[in-house]
């Protein structure tokens, strides 16, 4: 296949993300992949670069960088649902140009609407929407679902939502590189950060809602386990709610020892998963977090670590034995942290979440979609129904039905 792929973030921020993992595994299978991306507009240098168009190579696939303008309307109104209208026009123009010049077989796109608007839905090639997180803008979500030939859903919550709106949807969760995570070297991290002999509670990848209840929860757990240290790994942009500064302030207020690493290369992250004793996923109780399939939960599990997470719909369905679900408030979350330290839960079977397995499922579904374009409408519809039922039976966790 020749694929044009529009990621959900600028490619410079994509290392370790879902699309990055899938593309890295599809290229060795003989597929030609072109990524159409844009620059983050942060600082004068980036502002100058963002006006240019250029094409580069990233190993064995091609990166096209389209020009993009600052969004004055969004800054004034606070409405970033579709980004800046001229950017959408520019981006659609470049999509059409690449489709024609490279004779692309398949257009794949994630949730890039805030930065570059919606992709062109009137192109002739099959259109595939990678629905990785809940789109909180109803009109935008409807446009993606209504105009895509196939929708990959990272969670069964999203799968049900897409199918209820008439989309042809397949379950394709986020994944994990089990060998890479398990090969992490915890001793060096613990020595360097002064964590030897400490109980390490970590949040790797700074994701949480507006509330900082999890800091209060760590303080509650420390009443029973006084040698707890909170390890916050990550940084950079975008960060939620001015996160690191406020987390540090709250830790100081509560007397919670904090070690914050700031941004790290993706190649080093496995060391920090292995240096953890208990991982956190402190999302809010909201439809957005309910529909998420968090990669960090899979990575903590691959490291053999227990996780304390907010009681969310998709995590409940996955039913991982090492994931302790709790209400997003200090007492319940703190009690679960203590329990996670004191118990030795079994680890889940992560084989279905291996990135190679998921890349094969992506490949199979997309190749079938392309082949159907040459079939009769009746035969194509029958093939689609039969194959989607087979994929659903094979890939949806039993705890989700």
C-alpha positions in Angstrom: 0.0 0.0 0.0 0.9 3.6 -0.6 -0.4 5.5 2.4 -0.7 9.2 3.1 -1.0 9.6 6.9 -2.0 12.8 8.7 -1.0 12.4 12.4 -2.9 14.0 15.3 0.1 16.0 16.4 3.1 17.6 14.6 5.5 14.9 13.6 8.2 16.4 15.8 6.1 15.4 18.9 5.1 12.0 17.6 7.9 9.7 18.9 6.4 7.0 21.1 2.8 7.9 20.0 0.4 5.5 18.4 0.9 6.5 14.7 4.7 6.5 15.2 4.6 2.9 16.4 2.3 1.7 13.6 4.2 3.4 10.8 7.6 2.1 12.1 6.1 -1.5 11.8 4.3 -1.0 8.5 7.3 0.3 6.5 9.4 -2.9 6.9 6.3 -4.8 5.5 6.8 -3.1 2.2 4.3 -0.3 2.5 5.3 3.2 1.2 4.2 5.8 3.8 4.1 9.5 3.4 3.3 11.7 6.5 1.8 15.1 6.0 2.6 17.2 9.0 3.1 20.8 10.2 5.2 22.8 12.6 4.2 23.8 16.1 4.0 27.6 16.3 6.0 28.4 19.5 8.6 31.1 19.3 9.9 33.3 16.5 12.0 30.6 14.9 9.1 28.2 14.6 6.9 31.0 13.3 9.3 31.6 10.4 9.7 27.8 9.7 5.9 27.2 9.7 5.5 29.3 6.5 7.7 27.0 4.5 6.9 23.8 2.6 9.5 21.0 2.5 9.9 17.3 2.1 12.4 15.2 4.2 13.1 11.5 4.8 12.7 10.0 8.2 14.5 6.6 7.7 12.5 4.8 5.2 9.4 7.0 4.9 8.7 10.5 3.7 7.8 13.5 5.7 5.9 16.4 4.0 5.7 19.6 6.1 2.9 21.9 5.0 2.8 25.7 5.7 0.6 26.8 8.5 -0.5 30.2 9.7 -1.1 31.4 13.3 -4.7 31.2 14.4 -5.8 34.7 15.4 -9.5 33.8 15.5 -8.9 30.9 18.0 -6.8 33.2 20.3 -9.7 35.7 20.3 -12.6 33.4 20.6 -11.0 30.4 22.4 -12.7 28.1 19.8 -10.2 25.7 18.2 -12.7 23.1 16.9 -11.6 23.6 13.3 -8.5 25.7 13.6 -8.0 28.6 11.3 -10.0 28.4 8.0 -7.1 29.3 5.7 -5.0 26.5 7.3 -7.7 24.0 6.5 -7.8 25.2 2.9 -4.0 25.1 2.6 -3.8 21.6 4.2 -6.5 20.2 2.0 -4.7 21.6 -1.1 -1.5 19.8 -0.1 -3.3 16.5 0.6 -4.8 16.6 -2.9 -1.4 17.4 -4.4 0.4 14.5 -2.7 -2.4 12.1 -3.4 -2.1 12.9 -7.1 1.7 13.2 -7.3 2.5 10.0 -5.4 -0.5 7.9 -6.6 -1.6 7.2 -3.0 -3.8 4.2 -2.3 -5.1 5.2 1.2 -5.6 8.3 3.2 -5.3 7.9 7.0 -5.9 10.8 9.4 -6.1 11.3 13.2 -7.6 14.1 15.2 -5.7 17.0 13.7 -8.7 19.3 13.3 -7.6 21.9 15.9 -4.4 22.6 14.1 -5.2 22.1 10.4 -8.9 21.6 10.1 -10.6 18.6 8.6 -9.1 16.6 5.8 -10.7 16.6 2.3 -13.5 14.0 2.3 -14.2 14.3 -1.4 -11.0 12.5 -2.6 -11.3 9.3 -4.5 -9.0 7.1 -2.4 -10.4 5.2 0.6 -10.5 7.4 3.8 -9.6 5.9 7.2 -10.1 7.8 10.5 -7.9 6.7 13.4 -10.2 7.6 16.3 -7.7 7.6 19.2 -9.4 9.9 21.7 -13.0 11.1 22.2 -13.6 14.2 20.0 -15.5 16.6 22.3 -16.8 18.7 19.4 -20.0 17.0 18.2 -20.1 18.6 14.7 -16.4 17.7 14.1 -16.9 14.1 15.4 -19.9 13.7 13.1 -17.9 14.9 10.1 -15.1 12.4 10.8 -17.5 9.5 11.3 -19.9 10.3 8.5 -17.3 10.8 5.8 -14.8 8.0 6.6 -14.9 4.6 4.9 -13.4 2.9 7.9 -12.9 4.0 11.5 -10.2 2.4 13.8 -11.3 2.9 17.5 -8.8 2.6 20.3 -11.4 1.7 22.8 -14.7 -0.3 22.9 -16.4 2.8 24.2 -15.4 4.6 21.0 -16.3 1.5 19.0 -19.8 1.5 20.3 -20.1 5.3 19.8 -18.9 5.1 16.2 -21.2 2.2 15.3 -24.2 3.9 16.9 -23.6 6.8 14.5 -23.5 4.5 11.5 -19.8 4.3 11.0 -18.0 1.1 9.8 -15.7 0.7 12.8 -13.1 -1.8 13.9 -11.5 -2.1 17.4 -7.8 -1.3 17.2 -6.5 -0.5 20.7 -3.3 1.3 21.6 -0.4 -1.0 22.1 2.9 -1.7 23.8 6.4 -2.8 23.0 6.8 -5.3 25.8 10.4 -6.2 25.1 11.5 -2.6 25.1 9.8 -1.7 28.3 11.0 -4.9 30.1 14.6 -4.1 29.1 14.6 -0.9 31.1 17.5 -0.4 33.6 16.0 0.8 36.9 19.1 0.8 39.1 20.9 3.7 37.2 17.7 5.8 37.4 17.3 5.2 41.1 20.9 5.9 41.9 21.0 9.1 39.8 17.7 10.5 41.3 18.3 9.5 44.9 15.5 6.9 44.9 17.4 3.9 46.3 15.4 2.5 49.2 12.4 4.6 48.4 8.8 3.6 47.4 8.4 5.2 44.0 5.0 6.4 42.8 5.3 7.7 39.3 3.3 9.5 36.6 5.1 9.0 33.3 3.7 11.3 30.7 2.1 14.3 32.5 -1.6 13.5 31.8 -4.4 14.4 34.3 -7.5 16.5 34.5 -7.9 19.9 36.0 -7.9 18.5 39.5 -4.7 17.6 41.4 -6.4 15.1 43.7 -3.7 12.5 43.0 -1.1 14.7 44.9 -3.4 14.7 47.9 -3.8 10.9 47.4 0.0 10.4 47.6 0.1 12.5 50.8 -2.7 10.2 52.2 -0.7 7.1 51.3 2.5 8.5 52.8 0.7 8.6 56.2 1.0 4.8 56.2 4.1 4.5 53.9 6.3 7.4 54.8 9.2 6.6 52.4 7.1 7.4 49.3 8.5 9.6 46.6 6.5 11.0 43.7 8.4 10.7 40.4 6.9 12.9 37.6 8.4 12.1 34.2 7.8 14.3 31.2 7.3 17.9 30.2 7.4 20.0 27.2 4.4 21.3 25.2 1.5 20.9 25.3 1.1 20.6 29.1 -2.3 20.5 30.9 -3.3 23.4 33.0 0.3 24.7 33.6 0.9 21.3 35.1 4.4 21.0 36.4 4.6 24.3 38.3 1.3 23.7 40.1 2.1 20.1 40.9 5.4 21.2 42.5 3.6 23.8 44.5 1.0 21.3 45.7 3.7 18.8 46.6 5.5 21.4 48.7 2.3 22.4 50.4 1.6 18.8 51.4 5.2 17.7 52.1 5.2 15.1 49.3 8.8 14.5 48.1 8.9 15.2 44.3 11.4 14.3 41.7 10.6 15.8 38.3 12.7 14.9 35.3 11.3 17.3 32.7 11.2 16.1 29.1 13.1 12.9 28.3 14.0 11.1 25.0 11.6 8.3 24.3 14.5 5.8 24.2 15.1 6.4 28.0 11.5 6.1 29.2 11.6 2.3 29.7 14.2 2.8 32.5 11.6 5.0 34.4 8.8 2.4 34.0 11.1 -0.2 35.5 12.2 2.1 38.3 8.6 2.6 39.4 6.9 0.7 42.2 3.4 1.9 41.6 2.2 3.8 38.5 -0.7 6.4 38.3 -3.3 7.2 35.7 -5.3 10.0 37.4 -7.8 11.0 34.8 -11.0 12.8 35.6 -14.3 11.0 35.7 -15.5 12.3 32.3 -16.6 11.0 28.9 -13.2 11.9 27.5 -11.2 9.8 30.0 -13.9 7.0 30.0 -13.2 6.5 26.3 -9.4 6.4 26.5 -7.1 3.5 26.0 -4.0 4.9 27.9 -0.7 3.7 26.5 0.9 4.4 29.9 -1.3 1.8 31.6 -0.1 -0.8 29.0 3.5 0.2 29.5 3.3 0.1 33.3 1.8 -3.4 32.9 4.6 -4.5 30.5 7.0 -3.4 33.2 5.2 -5.7 35.7 4.0 -2.8 37.8 0.6 -2.2 39.6 -1.3 0.9 38.5 -3.8 3.0 40.4 -6.2 4.7 38.0 -9.5 6.5 38.1 -12.5 4.2 37.8 -13.1 4.7 34.0 -15.3 2.8 31.6 -12.7 1.4 29.3 -10.3 0.4 32.0 -13.2 -1.3 33.8 -13.9 -3.3 30.6 -10.2 -4.2 30.1 -10.2 -5.7 33.6 -6.5 -5.8 34.1 -5.8 -7.5 37.4 -2.9 -5.1 38.2 -5.0 -2.0 37.7 -6.6 -0.7 40.9 -9.6 1.5 40.0 -10.6 4.2 42.5 -12.8 7.3 42.6 -10.9 10.4 41.7 -10.6 11.8 45.2 -7.8 11.8 47.8 -9.0 9.2 50.3 -10.0 6.4 47.8 -7.1 7.0 45.5 -4.6 7.1 48.4 -6.0 3.8 49.9 -5.6 2.2 46.5 -2.0 3.3 46.4 -1.3 1.6 49.7 -3.1 -1.5 48.6 -1.0 -1.6 45.4 2.2 -1.5 47.4 1.1 -4.2 49.8 -0.3 -6.7 47.2 1.3 -8.6 44.4 -1.3 -8.7 41.7 -0.9 -10.9 38.6 -0.1 -9.2 35.3 -2.4 -9.2 32.3 -1.8 -11.0 29.0 -0.6 -8.2 26.8 0.0 -10.3 23.6 -3.2 -8.8 21.9 -1.7 -5.3 22.5 1.6 -6.0 20.9 2.3 -3.2 18.3 3.3 -5.9 15.7 -0.1 -7.6 16.2 -1.9 -4.3 15.9 0.0 -3.3 12.8 -1.0 -6.6 11.1 -4.7 -6.0 12.0 -4.4 -2.4 10.6 -2.8 -3.8 7.4 -5.4 -6.5 6.9 -8.3 -4.2 7.4 -6.9 -1.5 5.1 -5.9 -3.9 2.3 -9.4 -5.4 2.4 -10.9 -1.9 2.1 -8.8 -1.0 -0.9 -9.7 -4.4 -2.5 -13.4 -3.7 -2.0 -13.2 -0.6 -4.2 -12.9 -3.0 -7.2 -15.8 -5.3 -6.0 -19.5 -5.0 -6.6 -21.4 -3.1 -4.0 -23.3 -6.2 -2.8 -20.2 -8.4 -2.6 -18.2 -5.6 -0.9 -21.0 -5.1 1.7 -21.1 -8.8 2.5 -17.3 -9.0 2.8 -17.2 -6.0 5.1 -19.8 -7.4 7.4 -18.2 -10.8 7.6 -14.7 -9.5 8.1 -15.7 -6.9 10.7 -17.5 -9.6 12.7 -14.4 -11.8 12.6 -12.1 -9.0 13.7 -14.5 -8.0 16.5 -14.6 -11.6 17.8 -10.8 -11.9 17.6 -9.8 -8.6 19.1 -12.4 -7.2 21.6 -11.5 -8.2 25.2 -14.0 -10.6 26.7 -14.6 -8.3 29.6 -15.9 -5.6 27.2 -19.0 -7.5 26.1 
